[in-house]
Structures are given as C-alpha cells and as structure tokens.
Amino acid sequence: MVYGLEKMIKENGDKLAEEDKTKLTEAIEKAKKEFESDDIEVVKKALDELTNVSNGIVSKMYQSANPNGDPNGNLNGDNNGSDPEVVVD
C-alpha cells in the first residue's frame, strides 16, 4: 500500500492540492515507522489510519479529474458501476 501511494504521489502529484499531498506524505512516513513495530495492534492501527487518510485524498483527486462522472468512474452513470457483460444467476 505504501509503495502504491508513493507511486501515485510521484505520478499524480500535480493533481493533488499541496495540503493533501503534505498530509498524505506525512501519513505514509508515520505508517512506515509504525509498520516496523512488533506489536500487531500498532501495525493494524497504522494501516487503518493510512487507509482513512489516503481514501479521502484519492477520492478527491479522482472526483476532480472526472467531475461529470460518478466516483466509480462511470461517465454515463447508467449501470451503477456494474459490468454490463457480467451475468449473475
């Protein structure tokens, strides 16, 4: 997760507000330190915190990149994010 977020910042940093970029970078650095802990609860908490911070920021980034579509990436909004080719019995 950390690698993916760092890569996202590197590749899409220009699409992030400076405040969000700083907040996400700080959350990543904090999580990296806490991931070194031998206490699984500390690691779980760090992962949860990083997930919460990153989800909000990444969501804002995608919404600003796709203002006319829905948050699931649908441009026309007619299938609510489901694949029209998938048949469920």
C-alpha positions as CSV (number, residue, x, y, z in Angstrom):
1,M,0.0,0.0,0.0
2,V,2.8,2.4,0.9
3,Y,4.6,1.8,-2.4
4,G,1.4,2.3,-4.4
5,L,0.6,5.6,-2.6
6,E,4.2,6.8,-3.1
7,K,4.0,6.0,-6.7
8,M,0.6,7.7,-7.0
9,I,2.0,10.9,-5.5
10,K,5.0,10.8,-7.8
11,E,2.9,10.2,-10.9
12,N,-0.1,12.4,-10.0
13,G,1.2,14.9,-7.5
14,D,0.3,17.7,-9.8
15,K,-3.4,16.7,-9.4
16,L,-3.2,16.9,-5.6
17,A,-3.6,20.0,-3.5
18,E,-0.4,20.8,-1.7
19,E,-2.2,20.4,1.6
20,D,-3.4,16.9,0.6
21,K,0.0,15.9,-0.7
22,T,1.7,17.0,2.6
23,K,-1.0,15.2,4.7
24,L,-0.6,12.0,2.7
25,T,3.2,12.1,2.7
26,E,3.2,12.6,6.5
27,A,0.7,9.8,6.9
28,I,2.9,7.5,4.8
29,E,6.1,8.4,6.8
30,K,4.3,7.8,10.1
31,A,2.9,4.5,8.9
32,K,6.3,3.3,7.7
33,K,7.7,3.9,11.2
34,E,4.8,2.1,12.9
35,F,5.0,-0.8,10.4
36,E,8.4,-1.7,12.0
37,S,6.7,-2.4,15.3
38,D,6.4,-5.9,16.7
39,D,3.0,-5.1,18.1
40,I,0.4,-6.2,15.6
41,E,-2.2,-3.8,17.0
42,V,0.1,-0.9,16.3
43,V,0.6,-2.1,12.8
44,K,-3.2,-2.6,12.3
45,K,-3.9,0.9,13.6
46,A,-1.2,2.5,11.4
47,L,-2.7,0.7,8.3
48,D,-6.2,1.9,9.3
49,E,-5.1,5.5,9.7
50,L,-3.2,5.4,6.4
51,T,-6.2,3.9,4.6
52,N,-8.5,6.6,6.0
53,V,-6.3,9.4,5.0
54,S,-5.5,8.1,1.6
55,N,-9.0,7.1,0.7
56,G,-10.3,10.7,1.3
57,I,-7.5,12.3,-0.7
58,V,-7.5,9.8,-3.6
59,S,-11.3,10.1,-3.8
60,K,-11.0,13.9,-4.1
61,M,-8.3,13.5,-6.8
62,Y,-10.5,11.2,-8.9
63,Q,-13.6,13.4,-8.4
64,S,-11.7,16.5,-9.6
65,A,-10.3,14.5,-12.6
66,N,-13.8,13.2,-13.5
67,P,-16.2,15.9,-12.5
68,N,-19.0,14.7,-14.8
69,G,-18.9,11.0,-13.9
70,D,-19.6,9.2,-10.8
71,P,-17.0,8.2,-8.2
72,N,-16.9,4.7,-9.6
73,G,-15.6,6.0,-12.9
74,N,-18.8,5.7,-14.9
75,L,-19.1,8.5,-17.3
76,N,-22.7,7.9,-18.2
77,G,-23.9,6.6,-14.8
78,D,-26.3,4.1,-16.3
79,N,-25.0,0.8,-14.8
80,N,-24.1,1.8,-11.3
81,G,-20.6,0.5,-11.6
82,S,-21.6,-3.0,-12.7
83,D,-20.2,-4.6,-15.8
84,P,-22.9,-5.0,-18.4
85,E,-21.3,-8.2,-19.6
86,V,-21.5,-10.0,-16.3
87,V,-24.5,-12.2,-15.8
88,V,-25.4,-13.2,-12.2
89,D,-27.6,-16.3,-11.8
